[in-house]
Amino acid sequence: MMGIIIALISGALMSIQGVFNTEVTKQTSIWVSNSWVQFSALVVCLVAWFIKGRDSFGKLLQVDHKYLLLGGVIGAFITLTVIMSMDALGPAKAALLIVVSQLAVAYVIELFGLFGMEKTDFSWSKLIGLGIAVAGIVIFKWK
């Protein structure tokens, strides 16, 4: 149950952050806004790491697959693309497309066991659920 609550909070925070970042971009520039997001996230993480305990930083150099350390780079592009999509489509349409894209890519990652994730068997119910989500986009966009 806690995982569901945390996921719902995460989705809500992503939507709010996207709107905030889009508005900051309108008043500055996309790269200033993106830099601020990444910098302020770094500060928050460093403070939390300092409070929580500083014993795990050295383990970063021991990560087996170094490509996994590109999460921050990907994060910068996530921020960039969320800002651009919310500006072009509005928060609701952008969030809908972002979530469906996340769902599709996450299912492919699970299905093929990519990036060290456990491989799962094909499931028609998951594919149908993804199809229903895509149908939801069509219905949502219907005028």
C-alpha positions, 0 to 999 in steps of 0.5 A: 500500500505504501508503494502505491501512495508513494507512486501517486505522490511522485506523479503529482509532484512530477506534474507540479514540477513540470508546471513550475519549471515551464513557468520559470523557463518563460521568465528565464530560458530553458537552460537556466531553468533546467540548470536551476532544477538540477542544481537545487536537486543537488543541494537537497540531495547533498543536505539529505546525504549529509544528515542521513549518513555519508558512508556510501559515496565511495560505493559509487565508483564500484557500480558494475555497469558504469552506464548506470551512472548516466541517470543524472544526464537523463534527468537533465533531458527529462526536465528539458523535455517535460518543460518543452512538452508542457509548454507545447501541449499544456500540463494535462496532455503532456502528463498523459503522454509522458505517463503512457510513454513511461508505461510502454518503456517500463513494460519493454524493460521488464519484458526483455530484462534490460538494464539488469532488471528481472525479465518477466513473461509476456502478458496479454493483460499488460498489453491490453492495459497499455492499449487502453491507456493509448485509447485514453489519449485519443479520448482525452484529445477528442474535441 
